[in-house]
Amino acid sequence: MTSVSYLSFLICRRLKLDYRSAARASIMHDMVFYDWRNPEEMWHRPHGYLHPKFACDNARILTGGDFSKKEEKIILKHMFPLTVTIPSSKEGLIVSFSDKYCATRELCYSLSKSYKNRFLKEIGRNV
C-alpha cells in the first residue's frame, strides 16, 4: 500500500499534478478489513471487482468525510483495466498503473530464490 502511494506521489509531483490527492487516495485504495484469500469468507467475491467500493466506504469513515470527489473516484476506479470503469483523471491513471506495477514487483520478489531463503531462515529451517 505505501509503495503505491509513494510511487504515485513521486510521479504526480514530477508531472506537476495533484500529488496530494493521488497519495491520499492510493494509501486508502485497498483498505478492506477482510482476508480476500480466505475461502471460508465468500461474501466479498469477486474481490477484484468489489473491493474498490469497500475501500472507498472505509476511507470515507476513517477520514470523517474529509475526502474529496477526486480521491473517491481514484479509489473507485483503481482496478482498471480489470473493471471497465476508466479513471477520470491523470492522477487516477497513475494510481491504477502504480498499483499494477507494485503488485507485479511484489509477486516477482515473492517467487525469487532470495525471498524463499529469507522465509526459510525466518521459520528456522536450514537453507
Contacts in CASP RR format, 6 or more apart in sequence:
PFRMAT RR
TARGET T0000
AUTHOR 0000-0000-0000
METHOD contacts of the structure
MODEL  1
MTSVSYLSFLICRRLKLDYRSAARASIMHDMVFYDWRNPEEMWHRPHGYL
HPKFACDNARILTGGDFSKKEEKIILKHMFPLTVTIPSSKEGLIVSFSDK
YCATRELCYSLSKSYKNRFLKEIGRNV
1 26 0 8 1.000
1 27 0 8 1.000
1 29 0 8 1.000
1 30 0 8 1.000
1 31 0 8 1.000
2 27 0 8 1.000
3 102 0 8 1.000
3 105 0 8 1.000
3 106 0 8 1.000
4 26 0 8 1.000
4 27 0 8 1.000
4 29 0 8 1.000
4 95 0 8 1.000
4 98 0 8 1.000
4 99 0 8 1.000
4 102 0 8 1.000
5 23 0 8 1.000
5 26 0 8 1.000
5 27 0 8 1.000
6 23 0 8 1.000
7 98 0 8 1.000
7 101 0 8 1.000
7 102 0 8 1.000
8 19 0 8 1.000
8 22 0 8 1.000
8 23 0 8 1.000
8 26 0 8 1.000
8 91 0 8 1.000
8 94 0 8 1.000
8 95 0 8 1.000
8 98 0 8 1.000
9 19 0 8 1.000
9 22 0 8 1.000
9 23 0 8 1.000
9 26 0 8 1.000
11 22 0 8 1.000
11 94 0 8 1.000
11 98 0 8 1.000
12 18 0 8 1.000
12 19 0 8 1.000
12 22 0 8 1.000
12 23 0 8 1.000
12 90 0 8 1.000
12 91 0 8 1.000
12 94 0 8 1.000
13 19 0 8 1.000
15 90 0 8 1.000
15 94 0 8 1.000
17 90 0 8 1.000
17 91 0 8 1.000
17 94 0 8 1.000
18 70 0 8 1.000
18 89 0 8 1.000
18 91 0 8 1.000
19 91 0 8 1.000
21 68 0 8 1.000
21 70 0 8 1.000
21 71 0 8 1.000
21 74 0 8 1.000
21 91 0 8 1.000
22 74 0 8 1.000
22 91 0 8 1.000
22 92 0 8 1.000
22 94 0 8 1.000
22 95 0 8 1.000
24 71 0 8 1.000
25 59 0 8 1.000
25 70 0 8 1.000
25 71 0 8 1.000
25 72 0 8 1.000
25 74 0 8 1.000
25 75 0 8 1.000
25 78 0 8 1.000
25 91 0 8 1.000
25 92 0 8 1.000
25 95 0 8 1.000
26 74 0 8 1.000
26 78 0 8 1.000
26 95 0 8 1.000
26 98 0 8 1.000
26 99 0 8 1.000
28 55 0 8 1.000
28 58 0 8 1.000
28 59 0 8 1.000
28 62 0 8 1.000
28 63 0 8 1.000
28 71 0 8 1.000
28 75 0 8 1.000
29 52 0 8 1.000
29 55 0 8 1.000
29 74 0 8 1.000
29 75 0 8 1.000
29 78 0 8 1.000
29 95 0 8 1.000
29 99 0 8 1.000
30 51 0 8 1.000
30 55 0 8 1.000
30 99 0 8 1.000
31 55 0 8 1.000
31 58 0 8 1.000
31 59 0 8 1.000
31 62 0 8 1.000
32 44 0 8 1.000
32 51 0 8 1.000
32 54 0 8 1.000
32 55 0 8 1.000
32 58 0 8 1.000
33 58 0 8 1.000
34 41 0 8 1.000
34 44 0 8 1.000
35 41 0 8 1.000
36 44 0 8 1.000
36 47 0 8 1.000
36 48 0 8 1.000
36 51 0 8 1.000
44 50 0 8 1.000
44 51 0 8 1.000
44 54 0 8 1.000
48 79 0 8 1.000
48 82 0 8 1.000
48 83 0 8 1.000
49 79 0 8 1.000
49 82 0 8 1.000
49 83 0 8 1.000
51 79 0 8 1.000
52 75 0 8 1.000
52 76 0 8 1.000
52 77 0 8 1.000
52 78 0 8 1.000
52 79 0 8 1.000
52 83 0 8 1.000
53 76 0 8 1.000
55 75 0 8 1.000
56 72 0 8 1.000
56 75 0 8 1.000
56 76 0 8 1.000
59 67 0 8 1.000
59 71 0 8 1.000
59 72 0 8 1.000
59 75 0 8 1.000
60 67 0 8 1.000
60 72 0 8 1.000
70 89 0 8 1.000
70 91 0 8 1.000
73 87 0 8 1.000
73 88 0 8 1.000
73 89 0 8 1.000
73 92 0 8 1.000
74 87 0 8 1.000
74 89 0 8 1.000
74 91 0 8 1.000
74 92 0 8 1.000
74 95 0 8 1.000
76 85 0 8 1.000
77 83 0 8 1.000
77 85 0 8 1.000
77 86 0 8 1.000
77 87 0 8 1.000
77 88 0 8 1.000
77 92 0 8 1.000
77 96 0 8 1.000
78 87 0 8 1.000
78 92 0 8 1.000
78 95 0 8 1.000
78 96 0 8 1.000
78 99 0 8 1.000
79 85 0 8 1.000
79 96 0 8 1.000
80 86 0 8 1.000
80 87 0 8 1.000
80 93 0 8 1.000
80 96 0 8 1.000
87 93 0 8 1.000
87 95 0 8 1.000
87 96 0 8 1.000
109 115 0 8 1.000
117 127 0 8 1.000
120 126 0 8 1.000
120 127 0 8 1.000
121 127 0 8 1.000
END
